[in-house]
């Protein structure tokens, strides 16, 4: 048998009782807010894990993605980056340090141009270079990342020229597949909740923003042990 609904006077009495209880015992409110925040963080973590599980193939098994490290490494990590991103320029040498420090690590590069037209221009041309001159890709990547500040078309062309590549010829090789690769990277990042660069993704965790060498080393080491 269900209880009878409260009438207006009873409802007002309950509200006053709750109010006075919270005023007299404010620690209850703090506890409630803490529990709500805890549940929200857990819900976000659960959603992130589900998104990672649903996108594992797109993250780690897309053929043709550039990478550094061990191609058959026990641990793979995806790196979303933009050649105009200042924090990426700081992150990049740390990643190269990681593959030297951990021989079982593979780092997969996914171009994520989010900082304007020249970000997209550089990403397309780099993928074209990787497709047709894979042996030059890593030096080109490093050279583009090494420039302080943002790129313009002239600085992009200069980087390619320094590696013996003709930008005008490469532009002709930026085909639908390359454009689709970048579009897919952008959709994938959005689905994972990645809103900027750099971002590094393990099978069970997303690291958004710059991560220093010690922190990243701990993350890698814990997954290799």
GUDREN-165629 format. One record per residue (C-alpha): x, y, z; residue in three letters. Coordinates in Angstrom, 3 decimals, always signed. Example, Ala and Ser with C-alpha at 12.3 -4.5 7.8 and 13.67 -1.06 7.14 Angstrom:
+12.300/-4.500/+7.800/ALA
+13.670/-1.060/+7.140/SER
//
This chain:
+0.000/+0.000/+0.000/UNK
+1.553/+3.295/-1.103/UNK
+1.706/+6.290/+1.207/UNK
-0.642/+9.188/+0.615/UNK
+0.962/+12.179/-1.135/UNK
+1.951/+15.118/+1.041/UNK
-0.370/+18.088/+1.052/UNK
+0.916/+21.655/+0.537/UNK
+1.436/+22.321/+4.258/UNK
+3.332/+19.060/+4.710/UNK
+5.533/+19.792/+1.692/UNK
+6.369/+23.236/+3.096/UNK
+7.199/+21.680/+6.454/UNK
+9.591/+19.215/+4.807/UNK
+11.312/+22.014/+2.857/UNK
+11.795/+24.045/+6.035/UNK
+13.135/+20.991/+7.850/UNK
+15.651/+20.246/+5.080/UNK
+16.713/+23.911/+4.950/UNK
+17.242/+24.187/+8.684/UNK
+19.135/+20.884/+8.740/UNK
+21.539/+22.101/+6.024/UNK
+22.037/+25.457/+7.748/UNK
+22.790/+23.793/+11.074/UNK
+24.946/+21.089/+9.470/UNK
+26.659/+22.626/+6.402/UNK
+29.072/+19.681/+6.219/UNK
+26.165/+17.662/+4.815/UNK
+26.067/+19.960/+1.774/UNK
+29.830/+19.582/+1.312/UNK
+29.459/+15.796/+1.469/UNK
+26.621/+15.847/-1.063/UNK
+28.574/+18.042/-3.486/UNK
+31.622/+15.829/-3.103/UNK
+29.559/+12.739/-3.881/UNK
+27.984/+14.395/-6.927/UNK
+31.414/+15.385/-8.253/UNK
+32.704/+11.865/-7.625/UNK
+29.793/+10.374/-9.582/UNK
+30.305/+12.875/-12.401/UNK
+34.016/+11.978/-12.667/UNK
+33.140/+8.290/-12.667/UNK
+30.537/+8.799/-15.385/UNK
+33.096/+10.684/-17.494/UNK
+35.680/+7.934/-16.965/UNK
+33.151/+5.260/-17.926/UNK
+32.190/+7.184/-21.073/UNK
+35.851/+7.621/-21.994/UNK
+36.562/+3.898/-21.575/UNK
+33.548/+3.008/-23.691/UNK
+34.667/+5.430/-26.410/UNK
+38.194/+3.979/-26.363/UNK
+36.848/+0.431/-26.605/UNK
+34.602/+1.382/-29.529/UNK
+37.450/+3.078/-31.427/UNK
+40.415/+0.758/-30.832/UNK
+40.746/-0.266/-34.459/UNK
+40.565/+3.326/-35.712/UNK
+43.169/+4.341/-33.158/UNK
+45.701/+1.547/-33.367/UNK
+45.066/-0.413/-36.554/UNK
+44.665/+2.173/-39.304/UNK
+47.050/+1.135/-42.060/UNK
+49.413/+3.789/-43.353/UNK
+49.626/+5.914/-40.206/UNK
+53.158/+7.245/-39.608/UNK
+54.821/+5.959/-36.434/UNK
+58.069/+5.886/-34.509/UNK
+59.437/+3.161/-32.279/UNK
+58.940/-0.571/-32.478/UNK
+56.438/-1.587/-35.199/UNK
+55.685/-4.744/-33.194/UNK
+55.918/-3.128/-29.787/UNK
+53.996/-4.526/-26.839/UNK
+52.555/-1.066/-26.151/UNK
+51.062/+1.361/-28.657/UNK
+50.227/+4.995/-28.022/UNK
+48.517/+7.423/-30.415/UNK
+49.713/+11.021/-30.636/UNK
+47.409/+13.749/-32.002/UNK
+49.402/+16.849/-32.971/UNK
+49.352/+20.101/-34.946/UNK
+52.471/+21.697/-36.490/UNK
+51.346/+25.127/-35.282/UNK
+50.900/+23.967/-31.690/UNK
+53.485/+25.335/-29.257/UNK
+52.862/+22.607/-26.697/UNK
+53.274/+19.956/-29.407/UNK
+56.693/+21.408/-30.166/UNK
+57.601/+20.805/-26.510/UNK
+55.957/+17.380/-26.435/UNK
+57.586/+16.020/-29.560/UNK
+61.169/+15.606/-28.266/UNK
+59.787/+13.848/-25.188/UNK
+58.090/+11.260/-27.393/UNK
+61.331/+10.616/-29.246/UNK
+62.984/+10.186/-25.866/UNK
+60.305/+7.652/-24.869/UNK
+60.877/+5.337/-27.840/UNK
+64.600/+5.327/-27.099/UNK
+63.982/+4.634/-23.439/UNK
+61.361/+1.917/-24.041/UNK
+62.177/-0.445/-26.951/UNK
+58.728/-2.051/-26.737/UNK
+56.882/+1.224/-27.374/UNK
+55.244/+2.236/-30.649/UNK
+53.938/+5.794/-31.090/UNK
+51.414/+6.334/-33.884/UNK
+51.090/+9.846/-35.318/UNK
+47.659/+11.188/-36.231/UNK
+47.614/+14.611/-37.835/UNK
+45.059/+16.854/-36.136/UNK
+45.208/+20.332/-37.704/UNK
+43.077/+22.535/-35.457/UNK
+44.966/+25.843/-35.558/UNK
+44.101/+27.287/-38.924/UNK
+44.663/+26.891/-42.635/UNK
+48.425/+26.427/-42.483/UNK
+47.953/+23.611/-39.953/UNK
+45.849/+21.803/-42.533/UNK
+48.306/+22.668/-45.312/UNK
+51.243/+21.230/-43.374/UNK
+49.313/+18.107/-42.372/UNK
+48.259/+17.315/-45.937/UNK
+51.741/+17.836/-47.338/UNK
+53.369/+15.776/-44.577/UNK
+51.040/+12.863/-45.290/UNK
+51.769/+13.164/-48.994/UNK
+55.488/+13.055/-48.188/UNK
+54.954/+10.020/-45.976/UNK
+53.055/+8.295/-48.750/UNK
+55.681/+8.921/-51.435/UNK
+58.904/+9.467/-49.454/UNK
+58.487/+7.503/-46.202/UNK
+62.224/+7.544/-45.485/UNK
+62.154/+11.364/-45.191/UNK
+58.983/+11.619/-43.121/UNK
+60.522/+11.675/-39.642/UNK
+63.160/+14.302/-40.470/UNK
+60.463/+16.439/-42.068/UNK
+58.206/+16.039/-39.060/UNK
+61.033/+17.068/-36.725/UNK
+61.935/+20.064/-38.860/UNK
+58.360/+21.358/-38.920/UNK
+58.032/+20.884/-35.167/UNK
+61.365/+22.569/-34.493/UNK
+60.274/+25.971/-35.833/UNK
+59.314/+28.310/-32.971/UNK
+55.851/+29.765/-33.320/UNK
+53.361/+29.137/-36.091/UNK
+53.952/+28.301/-39.732/UNK
+53.022/+30.146/-42.880/UNK
+53.124/+28.695/-46.391/UNK
+56.670/+29.983/-46.897/UNK
+58.060/+28.321/-43.774/UNK
+56.308/+25.058/-44.681/UNK
+57.831/+25.144/-48.164/UNK
+61.255/+25.931/-46.694/UNK
+61.083/+22.886/-44.415/UNK
+60.275/+20.610/-47.323/UNK
+62.970/+22.168/-49.492/UNK
+65.528/+21.581/-46.723/UNK
+64.718/+17.874/-46.956/UNK
+65.013/+17.882/-50.752/UNK
+61.275/+17.864/-51.493/UNK
+59.362/+20.071/-53.922/UNK
+56.202/+21.367/-52.270/UNK
+54.530/+22.167/-55.606/UNK
+54.991/+18.566/-56.727/UNK
+53.694/+17.247/-53.417/UNK
+50.598/+19.452/-53.613/UNK
+49.607/+17.528/-56.735/UNK
+49.759/+14.317/-54.686/UNK
+47.433/+15.499/-51.945/UNK
+44.541/+13.305/-52.988/UNK
+41.157/+12.389/-51.578/UNK
+42.645/+9.634/-49.447/UNK
+44.933/+12.061/-47.634/UNK
+42.131/+14.572/-47.092/UNK
+39.877/+11.774/-45.834/UNK
+42.574/+10.611/-43.403/UNK
+42.716/+14.049/-41.780/UNK
+38.920/+14.353/-41.734/UNK
+38.715/+10.928/-40.067/UNK
+41.316/+11.965/-37.492/UNK
+39.245/+15.028/-36.650/UNK
+36.070/+12.981/-36.269/UNK
+37.881/+10.410/-34.144/UNK
+39.302/+13.092/-31.865/UNK
+35.842/+14.624/-31.450/UNK
+34.333/+11.244/-30.547/UNK
+37.040/+10.774/-27.918/UNK
+36.402/+14.207/-26.444/UNK
+39.774/+15.557/-27.586/UNK
+39.444/+19.300/-28.153/UNK
+43.051/+20.320/-28.713/UNK
+46.622/+19.260/-29.144/UNK
+48.766/+17.620/-28.021/UNK
+46.779/+14.576/-26.966/UNK
+48.155/+11.106/-26.306/UNK
+45.968/+8.050/-26.201/UNK
+46.583/+4.647/-24.671/UNK
+44.089/+1.813/-24.985/UNK
+42.707/+2.704/-21.562/UNK
+43.432/+6.409/-21.069/UNK
+43.547/+9.779/-22.815/UNK
+46.161/+12.344/-21.806/UNK
+45.022/+15.776/-22.935/UNK
+47.551/+18.584/-23.099/UNK
+51.294/+18.659/-22.525/UNK
+52.680/+15.798/-20.403/UNK
+56.184/+16.069/-19.026/UNK
+58.803/+13.346/-19.430/UNK
+58.536/+11.943/-15.908/UNK
+54.745/+11.698/-16.018/UNK
+54.723/+10.108/-19.460/UNK
+57.502/+7.703/-18.518/UNK
+55.452/+6.553/-15.525/UNK
+52.442/+5.980/-17.768/UNK
+54.472/+3.928/-20.242/UNK
+56.382/+1.976/-17.619/UNK
+53.228/+0.977/-15.734/UNK
+51.728/-0.492/-18.902/UNK
+54.855/-2.371/-19.942/UNK
+55.401/-3.994/-16.554/UNK
//
